[in-house]
């Protein structure tokens, strides 16, 4: 009789441990998804900040970009921590003609749009 009760208690203990383990696994998966979502939102925010600056200061700008604006753009593009976008930014800033700058700006803008996830 006691042996039967001990076996039942062991079986219940095992079942509870399995259930708690499953809850733990699901909680970890959910937490990882939440962290991933936060990272995506941070990347999107940084990409949008740079894109907005780029549009305001470069595409809509009526005058030559001053040092402070250039520094702000440089810092924003570096903050993205994306080598492809940074390389394209450098190609844009090194353009010699308006036509070349326009092509490089279009490529940069496309990379920025690709970077933004939804």
N, C-alpha and C positions, 0 to 999 in steps of 0.2 A: 504494500500500500504506500509506504513512505517512498519507495523507489519510484512508483508511478507518479506521485506528487512531484518528486524531484525532476523526473523526466519532463513532466508538463511545464514546470517552472523553467527548466532549461530551454525547452522549445519556445516558450513565450519570450524569454530573454533574448534568444536568437532572433526571433521575429521582430521584436522591438528594435534590436540593434540594426537589423537589415533595413527596417523602415526609417530609422534615424539616419543611417548611412545614405539612403536614397534621397532623403530630404536635404542632407548636406551637399550631395552632388548637384542636385537641382538648384540649390541656393548659390553654389559656386558658379554654375553655368550662368545663372541670372545676373550675378554680380559681374562676371566677366563681360557679359553683353552690355551692362550699364556702363562699365568703364570704357568699353569700345565706343559706345554712343557718345560719351563725354569727349573722348579724344577726337572723334569725327566732328563734333560741334566746335571744338577748339580750332581744329584745322580749317573748318569752313569759316569761322569767324576771322581768322588771320588772313585767309585768302580773300574774303570779302573786304576787309579793311584795306589791303593792298590794292585790290581791284578798284575800289572807290577812290582811293588816292590817285591811282593811275589815270582814271577817267577825269577826275577833277583837275589835277595838276598838269597832265600831259595832253590828253585828248581834247579837253575843253579849255585848256589854258590859252589865254590870249597873248601872253608875253613869255619871254624866256624864263625857264625854271631857275629860281634863285637857289642859293646854297642851302638854306634851311629846308626848302621843299625837296631838294635832291637828297639831303640827309634823311629826311622823313621817309621818302620812298625807298632809299637804300636799306634803312633799318627795317621797314615793313617787309621788304622782299627777303631779307636775311632771316627774319622771324619765321617765315614759312618753312625754313629748313628743308627746301626742296631743290636739289641740284639742277634739275631740268629747267625749272622756272628761273632760278638764279642765272644759269648760263644764257637763257633766252633774254633775260633782262640785260645782261652784259652785251649781248649782240645788239640789242636795241640801242643801248647807250653809246655804242661804238659805231653806229650807222653814220655814213658820210653824206648821204643824200636824203632828201625828203622821201623819195620813193623807197629807198632801202629801209628807212626808219618806219615807214608805213607798213611794209611787209613784215618787219620784225615785230612791230606793235601788234599786228594781227595775229602772229604766231604766239606772242606772249599772252594775249587775251584768250586765245583758244586753250592754251595750257592752263590758265587760271580757271576757265570754265570747267575744264576736265577735272581739275583738282577738287572742285566743290562737289560734295556728295549730298544726296538727299535721301 
